[in-house]
Amino acid sequence: MTANSIEEFRLELREWLEANCPQEMRDGGIVEDAICWGGKDWVFSSDAQKVWLERCAAKGYTVPTWPVEYGGAGMSRDQEKVFHEEMGRIDARSPLQSFGIWMLGPALLHFGSHEQKLHYLPPIARGEVRWCQGYSEPGAGSDLANVQTKGEDKGDHWLVNGQKIWTSYADKADWIFALVRTDRDAPKHKGISFLLCDMEQAGVETRPIKMISGISPFCETFFTDAVIPKDQIVGEENRGWDVAKYLLTHEREMISGGGAGLSGGGRALGAVISDTIEEMDATLRADAMRCEIDALSIGLTLERYKDQAEAGQGAGDASAMLKYMGTELNKQRHELMMSAGGSDALEWDGPLGNRAGDWLRTKANSIEGGTSEVMLSIVSRRVLGLPA
Ligand SMILES: Cc1cc2nc3c(=O)[nH]c(=O)nc-3n(C[C@H](O)[C@H](O)[C@H](O)COP(=O)(O)OP(=O)(O)OC[C@H]3O[C@@H](n4cnc5c(N)ncnc54)[C@H](O)[C@@H]3O)c2cc1C
């Protein structure tokens, strides 16, 4: 794309954003309460949130790089960068976030049939269907290929039995993508299939897992003679591990977040901290600066990997490195915000909102999507080529 046409694109986009992004959606809010997750039962937090989602979905802006026929805007990488710059310029909230966008969508674009893409992707892009992830099991977390939920071949369908755990928001999701063992005799990585399943069908039950905070996204998901039709497999039978791994690279890239962190509204750390204290001491100032510089370099590294990869492929094995770095940085960022907030930051629902809750949430970053120990292992073997 020429520099001229990219500038034209920027101006058109800027004009559209000015005219269409409601003022209420211009606080960059990426704190939990401000996120629009979509789904059949989604209750919009305001008219502005609904209008913003509808307008963006109509333009394909919820999934800017997906092809137009699947609900995206068909943007090139260059255009996507401009899109994010312009959204950031007016501090626009993301109109929609979901496991469908971050995880299933990229996997379907890569491994799904044309019919599957047409069927599943546009409702994700419009925020009509909410997905959850059925990967982990009580005996299969870091050793994910050990999944035991089994699918028996019944000709035109699989009969699925087993249990998943830590299924975030399963109680709010409409559909689940799950790893199921469909060949018990094959080596563990070779007998898994990647199946799509309606959460409302018979034989699928979710039970929330309570946590000490009183709020919890976690659920256990049970399959008891659940019928999954054969056309709900993504990729080849017994080759689901390839799909699973590919999806994980996108999940890890998403969790890395370029180091921006999941709260603090994505604003510069210095600005968040100076909301709390009038004079920053030299150590805090230096730490905040170091953290911001690291965040920028992770963001740029992510961009570089994306540029190098084929369109839509993501960062591949390097996503483990980005996830590790992004996770550590997010933790540091929140430690700094806690230091700056003093005793006010310790309150669960105090003058600084739920800063303590956000800080504690960062601890989970180094577990979800694969633990830091496992990420370091992947980096050492697959990125650096060190011996096992
Ligand atoms: C906030 C959050 C959301 C989540 N959401 C989902 C979800 O939606 N869907 C889903 O399927 N799962 C989800 N998970 C589960 C997550 O993927 C697992 O917790 C994670 O993969 C780790 O597995 P585990 O808990 O079984 O720990 P284990 O695998 O039992 O690991 C325990 C400890 O041993 C270490 N360890 C294990 N193996 C090795 C090794 N080979 N080398 C070095 N150290 C090792 C680990 O690093 C860890 O410290 C979520 C988890 C969290 C925290």
The ligand as an ORCA input file, in Angstrom:
! r2SCAN-3c Opt
* xyz 0 1
  C      -7.196    -16.907     35.015
  C      -7.165    -18.267     34.366
  C      -8.059    -18.538     33.346
  C      -8.062    -19.808     32.741
  N      -8.989    -20.048     31.766
  C      -9.013    -21.265     31.180
  C      -9.997    -21.544     30.183
  O     -10.842    -20.710     29.851
  N     -10.000    -22.759     29.623
  C      -9.092    -23.721     29.947
  O      -9.132    -24.783     29.346
  N      -8.156    -23.502     30.918
  C      -8.107    -22.291     31.543
  N      -7.181    -22.049     32.527
  C      -6.309    -23.144     32.992
  C      -4.849    -22.976     32.596
  O      -4.670    -23.154     31.221
  C      -4.032    -23.975     33.436
  O      -4.176    -23.572     34.790
  C      -2.568    -23.984     33.059
  O      -2.394    -24.577     31.802
  C      -1.711    -24.750     34.098
  O      -2.208    -26.014     34.312
  P      -2.496    -26.547     35.799
  O      -3.311    -25.512     36.519
  O      -3.071    -27.930     35.665
  O      -1.078    -26.618     36.537
  P      -0.023    -27.783     36.460
  O       0.178    -28.209     35.058
  O      -0.421    -28.841     37.453
  O       1.283    -27.056     36.956
  C       1.565    -26.839     38.350
  C       2.945    -26.215     38.445
  O       3.949    -27.119     37.927
  C       4.716    -26.479     36.915
  N       5.009    -27.418     35.828
  C       4.187    -28.333     35.269
  N       4.825    -28.990     34.274
  C       6.075    -28.464     34.195
  C       7.193    -28.720     33.351
  N       7.158    -29.641     32.384
  N       8.328    -27.990     33.558
  C       8.383    -27.051     34.539
  N       7.340    -26.767     35.367
  C       6.213    -27.465     35.198
  C       3.820    -25.375     36.368
  O       4.587    -24.341     35.787
  C       3.089    -24.909     37.641
  O       3.884    -24.006     38.353
  C      -7.151    -20.803     33.159
  C      -6.240    -20.525     34.203
  C      -6.263    -19.273     34.809
  C      -5.283    -19.012     35.922
*
